[in-house]
Each structure stands twice: as structure tokens, then as C-alpha cells.
Amino acid sequence: MFKDFTRKLPLILTFCLFNSLLPAAATDVCSTENGQGGFKIAQRYNQDGDRESNGRAGRDGRSGQNQTISAGSPVNLDLSGTNGEDGEDGENASRPRCGRDFSKNANKNINAPDGGNGGNGGVGGKGGDGGNGGSLTVYYTNLADLKTIFVRAVGGESGRGGRGGQGTAGCNCHRRSWEEKTCTGTPGSPNYKCTNTVYRCYNGRNGNNGSNGPDGKRGSLGTLSIINSQEPLVNDTPTRKVAISQLGSEQLTLSKNKWLQRQGAVSLLAAGSIIADEYREFERRLEGTLKLIWQEKQPIANFANQTVILSLNNNQQIEIAFPEDMWVDSSAKVEDKVTEFTVNYVIPQQEVTKLAVSEFADAGQNLNLKLVDLAGKSDLINTQFKIKYRARDKFSGSSDYQTFYEGDIPVTLITREYNRFTLALGKLKMPSDAVSSGTNVEIEVVAIRSLGERSAQQNLRWQGTIRKSK
């Protein structure tokens, strides 16, 4: 009988697991107890307490107004941000219906209704962030005039997170166990039998309390920028995104305002002012013009669909960022705010890794591996090689490959003729048996191709037998 029970156990457990995923509308859930020690079904009622909704997040505070003024007369400014709102509390869970006797007329094990979970003050009940203080920009001719400016640019207070809702207690059983009589067969006949079965009731689980929502962030202090001028600053144009073909037909000018970061903003203003201590001071305006010189064999019109990003650095030189799929050899020089940018040649990235094995020839010290660049760009690209040379040790009787060399191939053992490379493998530091005719070899070559700051790697494999020298 025990063997029969264990054979049925996986099926029973599978049924229990599947059944636990069903809705709780008077569903049957598995229990491991009854009066006779076997598996029985426990009934669950759809009277559990409801889980309630989360509290809503508090609204963020508004940032203070940004102001631009000229120093010279007293002024009182309030650029403070407003406070964030508190998050709402999560709702308390509703109580399950516990009034009935769940064991009445029940011939199954019973799970009493569970308590409901309280709503989270968590995600929904986050406190609002305080608004940031506004920024103040001051034009002046006499730095002492800033002492007549009183400013209050305080960040708003953060909102408090909402409190989690309270969970409710589960129902308790009126009776923890009871006995039911079950009869089978026809009364008075030999097959008529009655048995008494003990059933149990299990208390419902208590609902969980909701978690408290996090507080918001306090708003930051406002900032100060000062400009020793009465002329308004011209807007920045430090970067531009343009088509490559456009650079061949016109010169483009970029500009930006250069600022110095300093400490001590409060000491420049009227006593009692509240603002971030670090401030910006305008130093000067930077400008630069780009002149493109195109020496690539392909006409620049062929790159009408390609765009580049131009940026002006603090040395008034314009830098060009080309797309990732373009390898460019170039040079630049700056003279009188004009960047003369020369493009020597352009290589599409897909043409960088076009190497292929063309021949594995000779034996002994004359053994070499020949590669060909199918794109024909090797006179423009730098190439380094690494190799892993493995051979089958025919003298030991083993059928496994053994590694005889792994590492860089010295430059002195590499020759190139236009788009063809010859790697003198026979001159690597290896035993003569590893490069002798008739030896089975397995070769992995890593070609590292580079141009300027760009690089790519290509892996090549070759496997075969070293032929006899002619």
C-alpha cells in the first residue's frame, strides 16, 4: 500500500500546485491531514478580505522663477521653489466575512478566509519632490553693486511618503476538527460498511500591512551667474549635426560662452541672501570656423546620407565626430580661429575585416600562411597578428592536438605586398616536428586592424595537413 501511495504522490502534488493557482471562489486546496492520515481536499471560500489600493503620489513642488537683472539699484527677489505634497496613505484592507461556521455540514477539510492586505504607501504614496530654487543672472559694471541685491532662492521642502494601509486578521475556525460518518453499500447487505472520518479547519492567514511610501527629495538652492557687461550675451551654438556633403560646399561657424566656476556667491550679494555658494562668472566668447579639405578618392557627394557632429572646444578648434561605421584618416590645424580639417581617405567599417586564407604552403622553416585582403585596404590600415598553432603529435601516438605556439607574430616574420600578407610560421619558436610535412595542424589567427582611434578584430581558422616541400 505504501508503494501505491508513493506512486500517486507526484500526481497529487501536481494537482495541488495547479489547483493553488485557481481563483479562490470556493476552490479546493490541498491539505495533508485527515483522520486517517491520507491526502484530503480542503475547501477555501471566496470570502477573503480585499486588498486595497495604493496611496497616490504627492505632486512635486514648482521650481522658482529664473530672473535676469542689471545691478545698480536695490532689489529684493524671492526665487524659492514650492514644497512637494505629501503622498496619500494606502487604504486599509477590508475584513473577511467570518460570521458563519465553515465546518457546518462539511465533509472536507476547511481553510477559513484570509485577511486582506493593506494598500501600499510605497510606489503610489511617494512624497513629492521639493521645487528647486530659481537661477539669477546679473549684468554689472561695478561688482560692488551686487551688494544691493537681496535674493532668497531656497529649494522647497520634500513631501512625506504616505503610510501603508493596515492589513486585517484572517478568520478563526469555530471548530478545529469534527467527525463525519460515511457509509457505502446497501443497508443489511454484506457489502454495507460505515467509516468515521475526521476533518479539520485551518485558521485564515492574516493580511500584510502595506509598506510606507518614501519621502520626496528636497529642492536644491538656486544658482547665480554674473556678467561684467551691459550687452546681452548671444546664444550659444557649440555643436551642430550636419550632412558630410554640406561641409564641402560651405564653411560653418560655431560659438559658445566660456564660464569660470567660482565659490562665494553669498558674499557678493546683500547680507542674508540664500543661494548656492558656487556661481558662474562669464569669461569670454569663443568662436571657430570649419574649413574642410576633401582628399578622399570618392566624391563627397557619395556621403550625402552620412551625418557628422561638430563641436567647438575651449581652444576654439572644431572637432568632428564621424559615424561608427566610417573609418577616417584625417588631420587638423587651427589658424586665426579657422580649423582646417583634411580628410585623406574614408573606409567603410565592413571593409576592414575582409581578410581570408589564400594558401598554406611549404614545410619546416619555410612553412608559411598567406592571407589576402579582399577589400584591398591594407595599404591604409595598420594590421597586427596573433596566432594559436596546434598540431597532432604523431610520434607519441596521441590523436589529440597539442598547442606549440600561442601569442603575437613578430613584425619581422610578417611581409605584405599590397593586399597580401605572408606569415612565416616555420620561423616561430616551435619544435621541428610541429612544422614537418605530413603533420596535421589546426591554426587560429587573430588579425587586429586599426586606424587612428578605431580598431576591429577578425578571427580566421585553418585546419589541414602540411604538404611535402617541392
Buried (B, 14 or more C-beta within 10 A) or exposed (E): EEEEEEEEEEEBEEBBEEBEEEEBEEBBBBBEBBBEEEBBBBBBBEBBBBBBBBBBBBBBBBBBBBBEBBBBEEBEBBBBBBBBBBBBBBBBBBBBEBEEEBBEEBEBBBBBBBBBBBBBBBEBBBBBBBBBBBBBBBBBEEEEBBBBBBBBBBBBBBBBBBBBBBBBBBBEBBBEBBEBEEEEEEEEEEEEEEEEBBBBBBBBBBBBBBBBBBBBBBBBBBBBBBBEEEEEBEEBBBBBEBBBBBBBEEEBBBBBBEBEEBEEBBEBBBEEBBBBEEBBBBEEEBEBBBBBBBEBEEEBEEBEEBBBEBBBBEEBBBBBEBEEEBBBBBEBEBEEEBBBBBBEBBBEEEBBBBBEBBEBBBBEEEBBBBBBBEBEBBEBBEBBBBBBBBBBBEEEEEEEBEEBBEEEBEEEBBEEEEBBBBBBBBBBEBEEEBBBEEBBBBBBBBBBBBBEEBBBEBEBEBEEEBEEEE
